[in-house]
Amino acid sequence: MGPAAGMTMITATITTIRMADPLLTLHQMFSPAFPVGAFSYSHGLETAIATGRVGDAADLRDWVSAALEHGAGWSDAVLIAQSAGGEDLSDLALALAVTSERRLETTAQGAAFAATVRDVWGVDVSDAPYPVAVGRAVAALGLPPGDAIRLYLQAFAATLVSVGVRLIPLGQTEGQRLVLALTPLCERLADAALLADLDDLGGFAPVTEIDAMRHEVLPSRVFRT
């Protein structure tokens, strides 16, 4: 078999998988192995741990819950839903990133996500803030928006929990218990986002925003944000 025939077979296989099982595609996109670099961002949580305000599993659950329900989690969920419907919301997504590090977090991950989707699935998804890039990929690949938002939020929660596992520190099993405890919130927010419109954007999570601002001047940092 020549190189051209081999590439044709690979392309046909990818197309078949994409059409046959969209949930597997979504699990691949939001797997820790998908190269968006999520492991290098703490969303400001590193500040809360360094200053002693988050020091155990209960504190961590409260901080992550606030980020999900009242902060970037909710905004990102609505942005994904609206972007999957064809809205161009890149400027709005950047405006919602109220600190320089939050802007880095969403633009760098979004660009990495879009580039990987282009290279793997061969669809035209342009660089954009992370939730916008996800919404565009959902539309381009015909994936279910509700499942995409659920898995995106769970991946966001798991990333933040992993920060706590490493820095507090917590055990791996305790970390998985926290992810499980946060899953119903991810599901509820995803369901609400599907029914929301742009007027429902926004939230109030000042502690997480201040932590993101203060992270820039921490004397020693493990994470980029």
N, CA and C atoms as a LAMMPS dump frame, in Angstrom:
ITEM: TIMESTEP
0
ITEM: NUMBER OF ATOMS
675
ITEM: BOX BOUNDS ff ff ff
-5.0000000000000000e+02 5.0000000000000000e+02
-5.0000000000000000e+02 5.0000000000000000e+02
-5.0000000000000000e+02 5.0000000000000000e+02
ITEM: ATOMS id mol type element x y z
1 1 1 N 0.848 -1.191 0
2 1 2 C 0 0 0
3 1 3 C 0.889 1.248 0
4 2 1 N 0.646 2.173 -0.926
5 2 2 C 1.436 3.383 -1.013
6 2 3 C 0.998 4.414 0.004
7 3 1 N 1.799 5.505 0.157
8 3 2 C 1.471 6.554 1.131
9 3 3 C 0.107 7.185 0.885
10 4 1 N -0.236 7.425 -0.394
11 4 2 C -1.52 8.061 -0.699
12 4 3 C -2.687 7.186 -0.271
13 5 1 N -2.573 5.875 -0.561
14 5 2 C -3.645 4.959 -0.173
15 5 3 C -3.766 4.874 1.34
16 6 1 N -2.606 4.88 2.019
17 6 2 C -2.632 4.83 3.475
18 6 3 C -3.303 6.051 4.07
19 7 1 N -3.002 7.237 3.519
20 7 2 C -3.622 8.462 4.014
21 7 3 C -5.117 8.465 3.754
22 8 1 N -5.536 7.952 2.599
23 8 2 C -6.966 7.867 2.291
24 8 3 C -7.681 6.986 3.304
25 9 1 N -7.047 5.866 3.666
26 9 2 C -7.657 4.961 4.638
27 9 3 C -7.78 5.622 5.998
28 10 1 N -6.73 6.353 6.422
29 10 2 C -6.76 7.04 7.712
30 10 3 C -7.874 8.084 7.715
31 11 1 N -7.979 8.86 6.626
32 11 2 C -9.016 9.888 6.536
33 11 3 C -10.406 9.278 6.592
34 12 1 N -10.59 8.157 5.88
35 12 2 C -11.885 7.482 5.888
36 12 3 C -12.222 6.954 7.279
37 13 1 N -11.207 6.442 7.979
38 13 2 C -11.433 5.925 9.332
39 13 3 C -11.837 7.043 10.277
40 14 1 N -11.134 8.194 10.21
41 14 2 C -11.462 9.336 11.055
42 14 3 C -12.882 9.804 10.787
43 15 1 N -13.266 9.876 9.513
44 15 2 C -14.61 10.319 9.159
45 15 3 C -15.659 9.368 9.707
46 16 1 N -15.401 8.068 9.618
47 16 2 C -16.356 7.079 10.117
48 16 3 C -16.527 7.202 11.623
49 17 1 N -15.407 7.341 12.359
50 17 2 C -15.48 7.478 13.808
51 17 3 C -16.238 8.742 14.183
52 18 1 N -15.943 9.846 13.469
53 18 2 C -16.589 11.114 13.764
54 18 3 C -18.097 11.005 13.602
55 19 1 N -18.541 10.295 12.579
56 19 2 C -19.965 10.176 12.325
57 19 3 C -20.616 9.149 13.245
58 20 1 N -19.883 8.105 13.643
59 20 2 C -20.488 6.992 14.358
60 20 3 C -20.631 7.264 15.854
61 21 1 N -19.689 7.919 16.471
62 21 2 C -19.728 8.056 17.925
63 21 3 C -19.218 9.42 18.357
64 22 1 N -20.075 10.425 18.348
65 22 2 C -19.649 11.772 18.729
66 22 3 C -19.182 11.856 20.177
67 23 1 N -19.692 10.993 21.058
68 23 2 C -19.256 11.045 22.455
69 23 3 C -17.789 10.662 22.598
70 24 1 N -17.327 9.701 21.797
71 24 2 C -15.909 9.354 21.838
72 24 3 C -15.057 10.527 21.358
73 25 1 N -15.548 11.238 20.35
74 25 2 C -14.83 12.416 19.869
75 25 3 C -14.726 13.459 20.974
76 26 1 N -15.819 13.702 21.684
77 26 2 C -15.811 14.688 22.758
78 26 3 C -14.901 14.25 23.904
79 27 1 N -14.939 12.975 24.257
80 27 2 C -14.054 12.493 25.316
81 27 3 C -12.594 12.671 24.918
82 28 1 N -12.293 12.472 23.654
83 28 2 C -10.926 12.697 23.185
84 28 3 C -10.546 14.162 23.314
85 29 1 N -11.448 15.063 22.908
86 29 2 C -11.159 16.501 22.946
87 29 3 C -10.906 17.019 24.359
88 30 1 N -11.62 16.448 25.346
89 30 2 C -11.506 16.959 26.712
90 30 3 C -10.724 16.03 27.628
91 31 1 N -10.019 15.099 27.019
92 31 2 C -9.11 14.254 27.77
93 31 3 C -7.899 15.069 28.234
94 32 1 N -7.313 14.716 29.383
95 32 2 C -6.08 15.389 29.801
96 32 3 C -4.95 15.249 28.788
97 33 1 N -5.044 14.24 27.901
98 33 2 C -3.999 14.037 26.895
99 33 3 C -4.134 14.987 25.707
100 34 1 N -5.284 15.648 25.571
101 34 2 C -5.47 16.552 24.44
102 34 3 C -4.588 17.78 24.675
103 35 1 N -3.739 18.136 23.709
104 35 2 C -2.659 19.101 23.978
105 35 3 C -3.083 20.57 23.989
106 36 1 N -3.834 20.953 25.022
107 36 2 C -4.147 22.371 25.199
108 36 3 C -3.317 22.994 26.315
109 37 1 N -2.589 22.169 27.06
110 37 2 C -1.741 22.691 28.13
111 37 3 C -2.487 23.059 29.39
112 38 1 N -3.67 22.475 29.611
113 38 2 C -4.489 22.858 30.767
114 38 3 C -3.753 22.661 32.092
115 39 1 N -2.866 21.669 32.147
116 39 2 C -2.156 21.364 33.39
117 39 3 C -1.296 22.519 33.887
118 40 1 N -0.998 23.49 33.021
119 40 2 C -0.098 24.578 33.413
120 40 3 C -0.823 25.819 33.911
121 41 1 N -2.15 25.756 34.018
122 41 2 C -2.936 26.916 34.456
123 41 3 C -3.691 26.577 35.739
124 42 1 N -3.726 27.531 36.683
125 42 2 C -4.478 27.307 37.922
126 42 3 C -5.683 28.219 38.044
127 43 1 N -5.87 29.161 37.118
128 43 2 C -7.044 30.039 37.121
129 43 3 C -7.035 30.974 38.339
130 44 1 N -5.883 31.137 38.966
131 44 2 C -5.774 31.937 40.181
132 44 3 C -5.822 31.125 41.457
133 45 1 N -6.138 29.834 41.357
134 45 2 C -6.233 28.982 42.541
135 45 3 C -4.898 28.888 43.281
136 46 1 N -3.792 28.968 42.563
137 46 2 C -2.488 28.907 43.215
138 46 3 C -2.359 30.009 44.257
139 47 1 N -2.92 31.187 43.989
140 47 2 C -2.88 32.288 44.953
141 47 3 C -3.632 31.918 46.223
142 48 1 N -4.835 31.368 46.065
143 48 2 C -5.652 31.008 47.222
144 48 3 C -4.959 29.97 48.091
145 49 1 N -4.246 29.035 47.466
146 49 2 C -3.531 28.014 48.23
147 49 3 C -2.298 28.621 48.889
148 50 1 N -1.573 29.464 48.16
149 50 2 C -0.342 30.065 48.693
150 50 3 C -0.625 30.963 49.89
151 51 1 N -1.781 31.62 49.908
152 51 2 C -2.118 32.52 51.009
153 51 3 C -2.863 31.822 52.137
154 52 1 N -3.132 30.526 51.996
155 52 2 C -3.734 29.75 53.06
156 52 3 C -5.25 29.762 53.109
157 53 1 N -5.91 30.399 52.151
158 53 2 C -7.374 30.433 52.166
159 53 3 C -7.985 29.134 51.666
160 54 1 N -7.268 28.399 50.847
161 54 2 C -7.686 27.06 50.425
162 54 3 C -6.644 26.082 50.96
163 55 1 N -7.071 25.31 51.97
164 55 2 C -6.098 24.442 52.623
165 55 3 C -6.544 23.012 52.806
166 56 1 N -7.768 22.697 52.374
167 56 2 C -8.225 21.322 52.482
168 56 3 C -9.265 21.052 51.398
169 57 1 N -9.812 19.842 51.404
170 57 2 C -10.74 19.437 50.347
171 57 3 C -12.01 20.282 50.346
172 58 1 N -12.518 20.624 51.523
173 58 2 C -13.736 21.427 51.593
174 58 3 C -13.514 22.822 51.016
175 59 1 N -12.39 23.436 51.364
176 59 2 C -12.062 24.754 50.792
177 59 3 C -11.947 24.677 49.278
178 60 1 N -11.298 23.626 48.802
179 60 2 C -11.093 23.476 47.368
180 60 3 C -12.426 23.317 46.646
181 61 1 N -13.306 22.509 47.216
182 61 2 C -14.622 22.334 46.583
183 61 3 C -15.359 23.665 46.509
184 62 1 N -15.308 24.466 47.562
185 62 2 C -15.995 25.758 47.552
186 62 3 C -15.41 26.678 46.482
187 63 1 N -14.086 26.716 46.364
188 63 2 C -13.439 27.618 45.4
189 63 3 C -13.785 27.204 43.978
190 64 1 N -13.68 25.919 43.699
191 64 2 C -13.958 25.436 42.341
192 64 3 C -15.445 25.595 42.022
193 65 1 N -16.309 25.353 42.979
194 65 2 C -17.744 25.534 42.754
195 65 3 C -18.056 26.976 42.377
196 66 1 N -17.425 27.922 43.065
197 66 2 C -17.646 29.34 42.755
198 66 3 C -17.164 29.672 41.35
199 67 1 N -16.003 29.134 40.973
200 67 2 C -15.478 29.39 39.627
201 67 3 C -16.395 28.809 38.556
202 68 1 N -16.986 27.659 38.85
203 68 2 C -17.887 27.023 37.891
204 68 3 C -19.209 27.782 37.782
205 69 1 N -19.844 28.023 38.912
206 69 2 C -21.223 28.533 38.885
207 69 3 C -21.306 30.033 38.699
208 70 1 N -20.35 30.771 39.244
209 70 2 C -20.449 32.23 39.236
210 70 3 C -19.33 32.912 38.458
211 71 1 N -18.375 32.136 37.965
212 71 2 C -17.249 32.702 37.259
213 71 3 C -17.147 32.228 35.824
214 72 1 N -15.942 31.865 35.426
215 72 2 C -15.687 31.516 34.028
216 72 3 C -16.417 30.261 33.589
217 73 1 N -16.721 29.352 34.518
218 73 2 C -17.417 28.134 34.124
219 73 3 C -18.743 28.429 33.453
220 74 1 N -19.567 29.243 34.112
221 74 2 C -20.876 29.584 33.548
222 74 3 C -20.728 30.381 32.251
223 75 1 N -19.865 31.39 32.256
224 75 2 C -19.688 32.203 31.047
225 75 3 C -19.219 31.353 29.878
226 76 1 N -18.265 30.466 30.131
227 76 2 C -17.764 29.605 29.061
228 76 3 C -18.856 28.683 28.531
229 77 1 N -19.693 28.177 29.438
230 77 2 C -20.772 27.286 29.009
231 77 3 C -21.719 27.993 28.048
232 78 1 N -22.089 29.23 28.372
233 78 2 C -22.976 29.992 27.485
234 78 3 C -22.264 30.329 26.172
235 79 1 N -20.995 30.678 26.253
236 79 2 C -20.238 30.993 25.039
237 79 3 C -20.137 29.782 24.111
238 80 1 N -19.948 28.6 24.671
239 80 2 C -19.897 27.399 23.834
240 80 3 C -21.23 27.187 23.14
241 81 1 N -22.313 27.28 23.907
242 81 2 C -23.645 27.053 23.332
243 81 3 C -23.942 28.039 22.215
244 82 1 N -23.635 29.308 22.443
245 82 2 C -23.931 30.327 21.435
246 82 3 C -22.991 30.222 20.231
247 83 1 N -21.728 29.899 20.481
248 83 2 C -20.775 29.74 19.374
249 83 3 C -21.128 28.532 18.519
250 84 1 N -21.62 27.47 19.158
251 84 2 C -22.038 26.294 18.399
252 84 3 C -23.221 26.606 17.5
253 85 1 N -23.97 27.638 17.854
254 85 2 C -25.094 28.067 17.03
255 85 3 C -24.724 29.066 15.954
256 86 1 N -23.431 29.379 15.841
257 86 2 C -22.974 30.231 14.75
258 86 3 C -22.595 31.645 15.135
259 87 1 N -22.732 32.019 16.4
260 87 2 C -22.36 33.366 16.828
261 87 3 C -20.837 33.521 16.834
262 88 1 N -20.341 34.69 16.411
263 88 2 C -18.912 35.002 16.489
264 88 3 C -18.695 35.823 17.755
265 89 1 N -18.194 35.18 18.809
266 89 2 C -18.141 35.8 20.131
267 89 3 C -16.724 35.961 20.657
268 90 1 N -15.746 36.001 19.773
269 90 2 C -14.357 36.097 20.222
270 90 3 C -14.108 37.368 21.027
271 91 1 N -14.578 38.498 20.538
272 91 2 C -14.349 39.761 21.252
273 91 3 C -15.031 39.761 22.615
274 92 1 N -16.23 39.224 22.665
275 92 2 C -16.942 39.16 23.94
276 92 3 C -16.217 38.239 24.915
277 93 1 N -15.737 37.115 24.43
278 93 2 C -15.006 36.187 25.294
279 93 3 C -13.756 36.844 25.864
280 94 1 N -13.061 37.626 25.062
281 94 2 C -11.874 38.332 25.556
282 94 3 C -12.254 39.392 26.572
283 95 1 N -13.372 40.074 26.349
284 95 2 C -13.814 41.1 27.285
285 95 3 C -14.166 40.498 28.649
286 96 1 N -14.632 39.27 28.645
287 96 2 C -14.994 38.605 29.894
288 96 3 C -13.771 38.113 30.672
289 97 1 N -12.617 38.066 30.014
290 97 2 C -11.371 37.684 30.688
291 97 3 C -10.784 38.943 31.311
292 98 1 N -11.073 39.17 32.586
293 98 2 C -10.843 40.491 33.173
294 98 3 C -9.417 40.722 33.659
295 99 1 N -8.553 39.729 33.576
296 99 2 C -7.156 39.924 33.947
297 99 3 C -6.269 39.456 32.797
298 100 1 N -5.033 39.914 32.81
299 100 2 C -4.113 39.529 31.733
300 100 3 C -3.858 38.026 31.734
301 101 1 N -3.786 37.434 32.924
302 101 2 C -3.528 35.992 32.977
303 101 3 C -4.739 35.19 32.521
304 102 1 N -5.945 35.652 32.837
305 102 2 C -7.138 34.967 32.33
306 102 3 C -7.188 35.052 30.807
307 103 1 N -6.773 36.188 30.273
308 103 2 C -6.748 36.316 28.814
309 103 3 C -5.738 35.337 28.221
310 104 1 N -4.568 35.23 28.831
311 104 2 C -3.57 34.249 28.38
312 104 3 C -4.147 32.843 28.432
313 105 1 N -4.82 32.532 29.516
314 105 2 C -5.369 31.185 29.714
315 105 3 C -6.341 30.806 28.598
316 106 1 N -7.235 31.722 28.268
317 106 2 C -8.253 31.382 27.271
318 106 3 C -7.718 31.45 25.85
319 107 1 N -6.825 32.398 25.561
320 107 2 C -6.322 32.501 24.19
321 107 3 C -5.317 31.397 23.872
322 108 1 N -4.435 31.089 24.81
323 108 2 C -3.432 30.056 24.55
324 108 3 C -4.079 28.679 24.426
325 109 1 N -5.004 28.37 25.325
326 109 2 C -5.673 27.075 25.232
327 109 3 C -6.568 27.001 23.993
328 110 1 N -7.218 28.114 23.678
329 110 2 C -8.074 28.124 22.492
330 110 3 C -7.292 27.91 21.216
331 111 1 N -6.132 28.563 21.105
332 111 2 C -5.314 28.396 19.911
333 111 3 C -4.8 26.961 19.799
334 112 1 N -4.365 26.387 20.931
335 112 2 C -3.873 25.006 20.912
336 112 3 C -4.991 24.033 20.56
337 113 1 N -6.176 24.263 21.114
338 113 2 C -7.322 23.402 20.823
339 113 3 C -7.684 23.474 19.342
340 114 1 N -7.797 24.686 18.809
341 114 2 C -8.189 24.855 17.406
342 114 3 C -7.162 24.222 16.472
343 115 1 N -5.878 24.411 16.758
344 115 2 C -4.837 23.849 15.896
345 115 3 C -4.899 22.321 15.887
346 116 1 N -5.139 21.725 17.05
347 116 2 C -5.207 20.269 17.112
348 116 3 C -6.433 19.739 16.389
349 117 1 N -7.571 20.414 16.55
350 117 2 C -8.791 19.997 15.847
351 117 3 C -8.582 20.08 14.336
352 118 1 N -7.95 21.14 13.874
353 118 2 C -7.677 21.262 12.426
354 118 3 C -6.801 20.114 11.947
355 119 1 N -5.757 19.826 12.715
356 119 2 C -4.8 18.809 12.272
357 119 3 C -5.359 17.391 12.357
358 120 1 N -6.202 17.12 13.348
359 120 2 C -6.704 15.763 13.553
360 120 3 C -7.943 15.484 12.717
361 121 1 N -8.893 16.422 12.734
362 121 2 C -10.171 16.168 12.053
363 121 3 C -10.295 16.867 10.703
364 122 1 N -9.349 17.737 10.385
365 122 2 C -9.353 18.356 9.066
366 122 3 C -10.492 19.326 8.824
367 123 1 N -11 19.968 9.884
368 123 2 C -12.067 20.952 9.72
369 123 3 C -11.507 22.34 9.989
370 124 1 N -12.152 23.354 9.434
371 124 2 C -11.664 24.723 9.515
372 124 3 C -12.174 25.384 10.786
373 125 1 N -11.426 25.234 11.868
374 125 2 C -11.738 25.9 13.128
375 125 3 C -10.619 26.889 13.399
376 126 1 N -10.934 28.167 13.334
377 126 2 C -9.91 29.195 13.486
378 126 3 C -9.579 29.425 14.958
379 127 1 N -8.39 29.983 15.21
380 127 2 C -7.978 30.299 16.569
381 127 3 C -8.972 31.264 17.201
382 128 1 N -9.274 31.035 18.46
383 128 2 C -10.242 31.856 19.184
384 128 3 C -10.082 31.571 20.665
385 129 1 N -10.649 32.402 21.535
386 129 2 C -10.677 32.043 22.953
387 129 3 C -11.255 30.643 23.132
388 130 1 N -10.812 29.959 24.153
389 130 2 C -11.083 28.529 24.303
390 130 3 C -12.554 28.147 24.134
391 131 1 N -13.503 28.759 24.854
392 131 2 C -14.899 28.314 24.686
393 131 3 C -15.447 28.58 23.289
394 132 1 N -14.99 29.642 22.66
395 132 2 C -15.443 29.942 21.293
396 132 3 C -14.901 28.902 20.323
397 133 1 N -13.628 28.547 20.485
398 133 2 C -13.039 27.51 19.631
399 133 3 C -13.768 26.18 19.817
400 134 1 N -14.142 25.867 21.064
401 134 2 C -14.886 24.633 21.313
402 134 3 C -16.243 24.676 20.613
403 135 1 N -16.945 25.793 20.73
404 135 2 C -18.241 25.912 20.067
405 135 3 C -18.133 25.765 18.564
406 136 1 N -17.095 26.345 17.98
407 136 2 C -16.896 26.222 16.53
408 136 3 C -16.605 24.78 16.135
409 137 1 N -15.817 24.07 16.946
410 137 2 C -15.53 22.665 16.646
411 137 3 C -16.789 21.818 16.761
412 138 1 N -17.606 22.1 17.758
413 138 2 C -18.87 21.385 17.926
414 138 3 C -19.74 21.553 16.687
415 139 1 N -19.819 22.788 16.187
416 139 2 C -20.615 23.043 14.985
417 139 3 C -20.017 22.365 13.759
418 140 1 N -18.69 22.468 13.595
419 140 2 C -18.039 21.937 12.404
420 140 3 C -18.129 20.416 12.324
421 141 1 N -18.115 19.758 13.492
422 141 2 C -18.118 18.295 13.516
423 141 3 C -19.495 17.707 13.803
424 142 1 N -20.49 18.573 13.978
425 142 2 C -21.842 18.085 14.235
426 142 3 C -21.974 17.359 15.559
427 143 1 N -21.285 17.851 16.585
428 143 2 C -21.287 17.201 17.895
429 143 3 C -22.421 17.765 18.763
430 144 1 N -22.905 16.99 19.733
431 144 2 C -23.999 17.459 20.592
432 144 3 C -23.526 18.539 21.572
433 145 1 N -24.071 19.743 21.49
434 145 2 C -23.594 20.839 22.348
435 145 3 C -23.725 20.553 23.838
436 146 1 N -24.842 19.953 24.25
437 146 2 C -25.031 19.685 25.67
438 146 3 C -23.949 18.788 26.243
439 147 1 N -23.631 17.707 25.546
440 147 2 C -22.575 16.813 26.005
441 147 3 C -21.215 17.509 25.976
442 148 1 N -21.005 18.334 24.96
443 148 2 C -19.739 19.062 24.878
444 148 3 C -19.562 19.982 26.082
445 149 1 N -20.615 20.688 26.463
446 149 2 C -20.516 21.607 27.599
447 149 3 C -20.306 20.846 28.9
448 150 1 N -21.021 19.743 29.078
449 150 2 C -20.843 18.94 30.292
450 150 3 C -19.393 18.482 30.442
451 151 1 N -18.841 17.954 29.361
452 151 2 C -17.475 17.44 29.433
453 151 3 C -16.459 18.577 29.566
454 152 1 N -16.713 19.699 28.921
455 152 2 C -15.834 20.866 29.067
456 152 3 C -15.799 21.31 30.531
457 153 1 N -16.961 21.429 31.157
458 153 2 C -17.012 21.882 32.542
459 153 3 C -16.391 20.86 33.484
460 154 1 N -16.629 19.593 33.227
461 154 2 C -16.002 18.574 34.069
462 154 3 C -14.483 18.609 33.924
463 155 1 N -14 18.819 32.7
464 155 2 C -12.558 18.914 32.49
465 155 3 C -11.984 20.14 33.193
466 156 1 N -12.71 21.253 33.152
467 156 2 C -12.296 22.475 33.856
468 156 3 C -12.216 22.208 35.358
469 157 1 N -13.249 21.576 35.909
470 157 2 C -13.253 21.247 37.332
471 157 3 C -12.102 20.309 37.683
472 158 1 N -11.886 19.288 36.86
473 158 2 C -10.825 18.318 37.127
474 158 3 C -9.45 18.97 37.085
475 159 1 N -9.272 19.924 36.177
476 159 2 C -7.994 20.635 36.1
477 159 3 C -7.734 21.412 37.379
478 160 1 N -8.753 22.11 37.88
479 160 2 C -8.582 22.885 39.106
480 160 3 C -8.373 21.971 40.31
481 161 1 N -9.099 20.874 40.366
482 161 2 C -8.903 19.926 41.454
483 161 3 C -7.475 19.386 41.431
484 162 1 N -6.947 19.154 40.237
485 162 2 C -5.584 18.623 40.15
486 162 3 C -4.559 19.625 40.691
487 163 1 N -4.861 20.929 40.566
488 163 2 C -3.995 21.947 41.167
489 163 3 C -3.958 21.75 42.68
490 164 1 N -5.151 21.545 43.281
491 164 2 C -5.207 21.318 44.711
492 164 3 C -4.524 20.026 45.137
493 165 1 N -4.676 18.985 44.328
494 165 2 C -4.029 17.711 44.64
495 165 3 C -2.519 17.897 44.719
496 166 1 N -1.987 18.727 43.83
497 166 2 C -0.537 18.92 43.8
498 166 3 C -0.034 19.898 44.852
499 167 1 N -0.793 20.971 45.12
500 167 2 C -0.259 22.05 45.944
501 167 3 C -0.691 22.003 47.405
502 168 1 N -1.865 21.448 47.743
503 168 2 C -2.317 21.541 49.136
504 168 3 C -1.43 20.728 50.074
505 169 1 N -1.118 19.48 49.817
506 169 2 C -1.564 18.578 48.762
507 169 3 C -2.717 17.701 49.266
508 170 1 N -3.408 17.079 48.296
509 170 2 C -4.442 16.093 48.586
510 170 3 C -4.067 14.778 47.91
511 171 1 N -4.653 13.704 48.359
512 171 2 C -4.424 12.423 47.701
513 171 3 C -5.181 12.344 46.386
514 172 1 N -4.728 11.48 45.517
515 172 2 C -5.383 11.29 44.229
516 172 3 C -6.832 10.824 44.399
517 173 1 N -7.062 9.938 45.349
518 173 2 C -8.426 9.445 45.562
519 173 3 C -9.333 10.562 46.047
520 174 1 N -8.846 11.391 46.953
521 174 2 C -9.639 12.535 47.415
522 174 3 C -9.954 13.479 46.261
523 175 1 N -8.983 13.649 45.369
524 175 2 C -9.221 14.475 44.189
525 175 3 C -10.34 13.926 43.328
526 176 1 N -10.362 12.618 43.142
527 176 2 C -11.421 12.014 42.329
528 176 3 C -12.778 12.118 43.018
529 177 1 N -12.787 12.047 44.35
530 177 2 C -14.05 12.256 45.064
531 177 3 C -14.58 13.671 44.821
532 178 1 N -13.688 14.625 44.785
533 178 2 C -14.101 16.011 44.553
534 178 3 C -14.658 16.189 43.138
535 179 1 N -14 15.599 42.155
536 179 2 C -14.509 15.686 40.781
537 179 3 C -15.905 15.086 40.698
538 180 1 N -16.095 13.94 41.35
539 180 2 C -17.415 13.312 41.358
540 180 3 C -18.442 14.219 42.033
541 181 1 N -18.067 14.847 43.135
542 181 2 C -18.991 15.722 43.849
543 181 3 C -19.366 16.95 43.026
544 182 1 N -18.474 17.397 42.147
545 182 2 C -18.722 18.582 41.317
546 182 3 C -19.478 18.258 40.032
547 183 1 N -19.572 16.987 39.688
548 183 2 C -20.197 16.601 38.417
549 183 3 C -21.662 17.026 38.308
550 184 1 N -22.5 16.865 39.353
551 184 2 C -23.885 17.337 39.212
552 184 3 C -23.984 18.827 38.907
553 185 1 N -23.087 19.632 39.462
554 185 2 C -23.078 21.061 39.154
555 185 3 C -22.739 21.287 37.689
556 186 1 N -21.776 20.547 37.168
557 186 2 C -21.423 20.661 35.739
558 186 3 C -22.625 20.32 34.864
559 187 1 N -23.348 19.277 35.243
560 187 2 C -24.524 18.875 34.473
561 187 3 C -25.605 19.942 34.517
562 188 1 N -25.839 20.5 35.696
563 188 2 C -26.887 21.524 35.831
564 188 3 C -26.54 22.774 35.039
565 189 1 N -25.289 23.193 35.105
566 189 2 C -24.879 24.383 34.368
567 189 3 C -24.96 24.164 32.861
568 190 1 N -24.608 22.976 32.412
569 190 2 C -24.684 22.683 30.977
570 190 3 C -26.126 22.729 30.497
571 191 1 N -27.032 22.151 31.258
572 191 2 C -28.443 22.179 30.874
573 191 3 C -28.966 23.613 30.824
574 192 1 N -28.57 24.428 31.804
575 192 2 C -29.018 25.824 31.839
576 192 3 C -28.434 26.623 30.678
577 193 1 N -27.179 26.339 30.328
578 193 2 C -26.522 27.087 29.252
579 193 3 C -27.207 26.862 27.911
580 194 1 N -27.737 25.671 27.706
581 194 2 C -28.423 25.386 26.442
582 194 3 C -29.684 26.235 26.282
583 195 1 N -30.262 26.662 27.386
584 195 2 C -31.485 27.467 27.354
585 195 3 C -31.207 28.959 27.5
586 196 1 N -29.95 29.315 27.743
587 196 2 C -29.586 30.707 28.005
588 196 3 C -29.341 31.468 26.707
589 197 1 N -29.291 32.785 26.821
590 197 2 C -28.849 33.616 25.708
591 197 3 C -27.778 34.572 26.234
592 198 1 N -27.319 35.472 25.382
593 198 2 C -26.204 36.337 25.77
594 198 3 C -26.568 37.265 26.921
595 199 1 N -27.831 37.546 27.119
596 199 2 C -28.249 38.375 28.245
597 199 3 C -28.019 37.675 29.586
598 200 1 N -27.855 36.364 29.534
599 200 2 C -27.634 35.589 30.764
600 200 3 C -26.158 35.453 31.113
601 201 1 N -25.294 36.02 30.292
602 201 2 C -23.858 35.955 30.572
603 201 3 C -23.514 36.797 31.797
604 202 1 N -22.374 36.463 32.379
605 202 2 C -21.889 37.24 33.511
606 202 3 C -22.097 36.491 34.811
607 203 1 N -21.377 36.921 35.824
608 203 2 C -21.473 36.292 37.127
609 203 3 C -20.795 37.175 38.155
610 204 1 N -20.664 36.656 39.355
611 204 2 C -20.048 37.428 40.431
612 204 3 C -19.217 36.483 41.279
613 205 1 N -17.938 36.409 40.95
614 205 2 C -17.001 35.571 41.7
615 205 3 C -15.756 36.391 42.002
616 206 1 N -15.902 37.446 42.827
617 206 2 C -14.788 38.389 43.022
618 206 3 C -13.551 37.759 43.634
619 207 1 N -13.724 36.766 44.501
620 207 2 C -12.55 36.159 45.136
621 207 3 C -11.671 35.483 44.097
622 208 1 N -12.288 34.741 43.166
623 208 2 C -11.479 34.054 42.151
624 208 3 C -10.824 35.067 41.213
625 209 1 N -11.517 36.173 40.921
626 209 2 C -10.931 37.19 40.049
627 209 3 C -9.744 37.881 40.733
628 210 1 N -9.901 38.198 42.007
629 210 2 C -8.802 38.837 42.744
630 210 3 C -7.619 37.89 42.86
631 211 1 N -7.909 36.606 43.085
632 211 2 C -6.816 35.627 43.125
633 211 3 C -6.054 35.601 41.8
634 212 1 N -6.79 35.709 40.684
635 212 2 C -6.132 35.731 39.377
636 212 3 C -5.258 36.972 39.226
637 213 1 N -5.736 38.108 39.704
638 213 2 C -4.944 39.34 39.63
639 213 3 C -3.691 39.253 40.492
640 214 1 N -3.838 38.729 41.704
641 214 2 C -2.714 38.675 42.634
642 214 3 C -1.689 37.629 42.226
643 215 1 N -2.111 36.665 41.409
644 215 2 C -1.176 35.625 40.994
645 215 3 C 0.019 36.211 40.242
646 216 1 N -0.212 37.296 39.52
647 216 2 C 0.866 37.892 38.729
648 216 3 C 2.046 38.33 39.576
649 217 1 N 1.809 38.611 40.858
650 217 2 C 2.891 39.144 41.703
651 217 3 C 3.271 38.187 42.846
652 218 1 N 2.829 36.938 42.755
653 218 2 C 3.289 35.965 43.738
654 218 3 C 4.813 35.844 43.662
655 219 1 N 5.486 35.748 44.789
656 219 2 C 6.95 35.662 44.741
657 219 3 C 7.462 34.4 44.084
658 220 1 N 6.7 33.312 44.153
659 220 2 C 7.102 32.087 43.471
660 220 3 C 5.852 31.421 42.923
661 221 1 N 5.939 30.955 41.675
662 221 2 C 4.76 30.408 41
663 221 3 C 5.104 29.094 40.31
664 222 1 N 4.188 28.143 40.423
665 222 2 C 4.309 26.873 39.729
666 222 3 C 3.541 26.929 38.405
667 223 1 N 2.397 27.632 38.404
668 223 2 C 1.498 27.669 37.257
669 223 3 C 1.588 29.002 36.528
670 224 1 N 1.188 28.993 35.273
671 224 2 C 1.252 30.205 34.456
672 224 3 C 0.196 31.22 34.884
673 225 1 N -0.925 30.753 35.418
674 225 2 C -1.987 31.663 35.87
675 225 3 C -2.495 31.215 37.242
